[in-house]
Each structure stands twice: as C-alpha cells, then as structure tokens.
C-alpha cells in the first residue's frame, strides 16, 4: 500500500504526536523526540515534516488560545487523524512482518 509509506522521520513525528496527544505542538514535539531518542531535531526539519504529514491527511492542526507568556501568539496543536492511525498501523505491521521473517540462523552468524 504505497499510500501509507512513511519516511523514518515522518514516522517518528507521527508517533510523537500520538504520544503527546492533547499537548502536541512544535516545541513539545521537538523536545519529546530529543528526549526519547537522544537525537537533535532542527525546527525547520520538524516543521517540514508536520506540514507534509498534514498535507497527506495524517495530521490535522488547530490553534490554541493566545497566551501572555507567548506574547499573544497562539500555539498550533496537532492531532493524528484516522488516516494517520492507519498509516502507523500499516507501518507497524510491515515492520513486525519483516522482523518475524528473520531466521534464527542469521543471529548465529552474527555471533561468530
């Protein structure tokens, strides 16, 4: 199913939005990825992935309320859509299928 193909970073972003659920906005997504994966994330790469996932229909976004802390600027919150959940399910099933297809003998060669 080509329609559900995700790049590695897209998959990570989509999973992170799902993890954060109601608190998924740019800064929180970036921090969560960096904390969980010990991996640096550029703001521009994250914004590009979020826009791409939204364009594919895997995410939807809306603005929260303006706050004084942010100088009146509103946060853009993201949520996983039904199509996004299907994409994650497909990706997980595909990966698990590949993992389960590795013969045990492969691991024996790796020990040598």
C-alpha positions in Angstrom: 0.0 0.0 0.0 2.0 2.9 -1.3 -0.4 5.4 0.2 0.8 4.5 3.7 4.5 4.8 3.1 6.2 7.0 5.7 9.8 8.1 5.9 11.7 7.4 9.1 11.4 10.9 10.4 7.8 11.2 9.4 7.1 8.1 11.3 8.9 9.4 14.4 7.0 12.7 14.2 3.6 11.0 13.8 4.3 8.6 16.7 5.4 11.5 18.9 2.2 13.5 18.1 0.2 10.4 19.1 2.3 10.1 22.3 1.7 13.7 23.3 -2.0 13.6 22.3 -3.5 16.9 23.5 -0.2 18.6 24.1 1.4 18.1 20.6 2.7 21.4 19.3 6.1 22.3 17.7 8.2 22.8 20.8 6.8 19.8 22.8 7.2 17.5 19.8 10.8 18.6 19.3 11.6 18.1 23.0 9.9 14.7 23.2 11.8 13.4 20.2 15.1 14.7 21.5 14.5 13.3 25.0 13.2 9.9 23.9 15.6 9.3 21.0 18.6 11.3 22.2 18.6 12.8 18.7 18.8 16.5 17.8 15.9 17.9 15.7 16.0 21.1 13.8 12.9 23.3 13.9 12.9 23.5 10.1 13.0 19.8 9.6 10.2 19.3 12.1 8.0 22.0 10.5 8.6 20.5 7.1 7.6 17.0 8.3 4.5 18.4 10.1 3.3 20.2 7.0 3.9 17.2 4.9 2.0 14.9 7.2 -0.8 17.4 7.4 -0.9 17.6 3.6 -1.0 13.8 3.4 -4.0 13.8 5.8 -2.2 12.0 8.6 -2.3 15.0 10.9 -4.7 17.9 11.5 -3.9 21.1 13.3 -5.7 23.9 15.1 -4.7 26.9 17.0 -4.9 27.1 20.8 -5.7 30.2 22.8 -3.4 33.2 22.8 -1.3 33.5 26.0 0.5 36.3 27.6 3.6 34.1 28.1 3.9 33.8 24.3 3.3 37.5 23.7 -0.2 36.8 22.5 0.9 34.3 19.9 -1.1 31.1 19.7 0.3 27.6 19.6 -0.6 25.3 16.7 -1.6 21.9 18.1 -1.5 18.7 16.1 -3.6 15.5 16.3 -3.3 12.2 14.5 -6.2 11.6 12.0 -7.9 8.3 11.2 -5.7 8.1 8.1 -2.6 8.8 10.3 -3.6 5.9 12.6 -4.0 3.6 9.6 -0.6 4.7 8.3 1.0 3.9 11.7 -0.8 0.6 11.9 0.4 -0.4 8.4 4.0 0.6 9.2 4.0 -1.4 12.4 2.5 -4.5 10.8 5.0 -4.2 7.9 8.0 -3.9 10.3 6.8 -6.7 12.5 6.3 -9.0 9.5 9.9 -8.3 8.4 11.3 -8.8 11.9 9.4 -12.1 12.3 10.8 -13.3 8.9 14.4 -13.2 10.1 15.6 -16.8 10.5 17.4 -17.6 13.8 20.4 -18.8 11.9 21.0 -15.2 10.9 21.7 -14.3 14.5 24.0 -17.3 14.9 26.2 -15.9 12.1 26.2 -12.5 13.8 27.7 -14.1 17.0 30.7 -15.6 15.1 
